[in-house]
Amino acid sequence: MNTSRLNITLPTPIVNDMERYAKELKQKKSHIIASALDMYFDYIDLKIAEKRLEDNGPTISMEDFFKELELDVQN
């Protein structure tokens, strides 16, 4: 996996928690941060999907979706 260096500033309580977790789990702080961001991005994806659904945008049935993709769906 490619990596990039990032210089960030975090509140002291968050840094203290991160250091405690990294020590307890014997993981690098960068791994703790990357894992936390992955989970947060999954959460944000869900929130965006919920917002789009609430916006009453156009939707299609799952059956029509699979037909459009020319997939045979077994129930």
Phi and psi in degrees as GROMACS dihedral restraints (atoms count N, CA, C in turn):
[ dihedral_restraints ]
;  ai    aj    ak    al  type     phi  dphi    fc
    3     4     5     6     1   -73.3    20    10
    4     5     6     7     1   147.0    20    10
    6     7     8     9     1  -129.2    20    10
    7     8     9    10     1   158.2    20    10
    9    10    11    12     1  -132.1    20    10
   10    11    12    13     1   144.2    20    10
   12    13    14    15     1   -82.8    20    10
   13    14    15    16     1   139.2    20    10
   15    16    17    18     1  -138.5    20    10
   16    17    18    19     1   131.4    20    10
   18    19    20    21     1  -105.7    20    10
   19    20    21    22     1   114.6    20    10
   21    22    23    24     1  -127.9    20    10
   22    23    24    25     1   161.4    20    10
   24    25    26    27     1  -117.8    20    10
   25    26    27    28     1   128.8    20    10
   27    28    29    30     1  -125.5    20    10
   28    29    30    31     1   153.3    20    10
   30    31    32    33     1   -60.5    20    10
   31    32    33    34     1   143.7    20    10
   33    34    35    36     1   -53.7    20    10
   34    35    36    37     1   -43.2    20    10
   36    37    38    39     1   -61.0    20    10
   37    38    39    40     1   -34.8    20    10
   39    40    41    42     1   -68.7    20    10
   40    41    42    43     1   -42.2    20    10
   42    43    44    45     1   -62.7    20    10
   43    44    45    46     1   -42.5    20    10
   45    46    47    48     1   -61.5    20    10
   46    47    48    49     1   -44.0    20    10
   48    49    50    51     1   -61.6    20    10
   49    50    51    52     1   -45.7    20    10
   51    52    53    54     1   -61.1    20    10
   52    53    54    55     1   -43.9    20    10
   54    55    56    57     1   -64.6    20    10
   55    56    57    58     1   -38.9    20    10
   57    58    59    60     1   -64.4    20    10
   58    59    60    61     1   -45.6    20    10
   60    61    62    63     1   -64.9    20    10
   61    62    63    64     1   -42.1    20    10
   63    64    65    66     1   -61.7    20    10
   64    65    66    67     1   -42.3    20    10
   66    67    68    69     1   -66.5    20    10
   67    68    69    70     1   -46.5    20    10
   69    70    71    72     1   -62.4    20    10
   70    71    72    73     1   -41.9    20    10
   72    73    74    75     1   -89.3    20    10
   73    74    75    76     1    -4.6    20    10
   75    76    77    78     1    54.7    20    10
   76    77    78    79     1    49.0    20    10
   78    79    80    81     1  -126.1    20    10
   79    80    81    82     1   156.8    20    10
   81    82    83    84     1   -71.0    20    10
   82    83    84    85     1   150.1    20    10
   84    85    86    87     1   -61.1    20    10
   85    86    87    88     1   -35.0    20    10
   87    88    89    90     1   -62.6    20    10
   88    89    90    91     1   -35.5    20    10
   90    91    92    93     1   -67.8    20    10
   91    92    93    94     1   -41.4    20    10
   93    94    95    96     1   -60.7    20    10
   94    95    96    97     1   -46.0    20    10
   96    97    98    99     1   -64.9    20    10
   97    98    99   100     1   -45.6    20    10
   99   100   101   102     1   -62.4    20    10
  100   101   102   103     1   -41.8    20    10
  102   103   104   105     1   -63.9    20    10
  103   104   105   106     1   -42.6    20    10
  105   106   107   108     1   -63.8    20    10
  106   107   108   109     1   -42.2    20    10
  108   109   110   111     1   -66.7    20    10
  109   110   111   112     1   -39.4    20    10
  111   112   113   114     1   -58.1    20    10
  112   113   114   115     1   -46.4    20    10
  114   115   116   117     1   -64.5    20    10
  115   116   117   118     1   -40.4    20    10
  117   118   119   120     1   -65.4    20    10
  118   119   120   121     1   -41.2    20    10
  120   121   122   123     1   -64.5    20    10
  121   122   123   124     1   -36.4    20    10
  123   124   125   126     1   -61.3    20    10
  124   125   126   127     1   -42.3    20    10
  126   127   128   129     1   -62.5    20    10
  127   128   129   130     1   -45.6    20    10
  129   130   131   132     1   -63.8    20    10
  130   131   132   133     1   -40.1    20    10
  132   133   134   135     1   -57.5    20    10
  133   134   135   136     1   -43.1    20    10
  135   136   137   138     1   -63.0    20    10
  136   137   138   139     1   -44.9    20    10
  138   139   140   141     1   -62.5    20    10
  139   140   141   142     1   -40.4    20    10
  141   142   143   144     1   -65.3    20    10
  142   143   144   145     1   -42.5    20    10
  144   145   146   147     1   -62.6    20    10
  145   146   147   148     1   -42.2    20    10
  147   148   149   150     1   -63.5    20    10
  148   149   150   151     1   -41.0    20    10
  150   151   152   153     1   -63.6    20    10
  151   152   153   154     1   -43.9    20    10
  153   154   155   156     1   -62.5    20    10
  154   155   156   157     1   -38.0    20    10
  156   157   158   159     1   -66.1    20    10
  157   158   159   160     1   -40.8    20    10
  159   160   161   162     1   -67.4    20    10
  160   161   162   163     1   -28.5    20    10
  162   163   164   165     1   -71.4    20    10
  163   164   165   166     1    -1.0    20    10
  165   166   167   168     1    55.6    20    10
  166   167   168   169     1    42.5    20    10
  168   169   170   171     1   -70.7    20    10
  169   170   171   172     1   171.8    20    10
  171   172   173   174     1   -63.8    20    10
  172   173   174   175     1   137.1    20    10
  174   175   176   177     1  -129.5    20    10
  175   176   177   178     1   159.1    20    10
  177   178   179   180     1  -130.4    20    10
  178   179   180   181     1   157.1    20    10
  180   181   182   183     1   -71.2    20    10
  181   182   183   184     1   159.1    20    10
  183   184   185   186     1   -63.6    20    10
  184   185   186   187     1   -36.9    20    10
  186   187   188   189     1   -60.3    20    10
  187   188   189   190     1   -46.6    20    10
  189   190   191   192     1   -65.3    20    10
  190   191   192   193     1   -36.5    20    10
  192   193   194   195     1   -59.5    20    10
  193   194   195   196     1   -49.0    20    10
  195   196   197   198     1   -68.6    20    10
  196   197   198   199     1   -34.5    20    10
  198   199   200   201     1   -62.3    20    10
  199   200   201   202     1   -42.8    20    10
  201   202   203   204     1   -61.6    20    10
  202   203   204   205     1   -34.0    20    10
  204   205   206   207     1   -86.6    20    10
  205   206   207   208     1     0.0    20    10
  207   208   209   210     1    57.9    20    10
  208   209   210   211     1    43.7    20    10
  210   211   212   213     1  -107.4    20    10
  211   212   213   214     1   140.5    20    10
  213   214   215   216     1   -92.3    20    10
  214   215   216   217     1   119.0    20    10
  216   217   218   219     1  -106.3    20    10
  217   218   219   220     1   125.2    20    10
  219   220   221   222     1   -95.6    20    10
  220   221   222   223     1   128.1    20    10
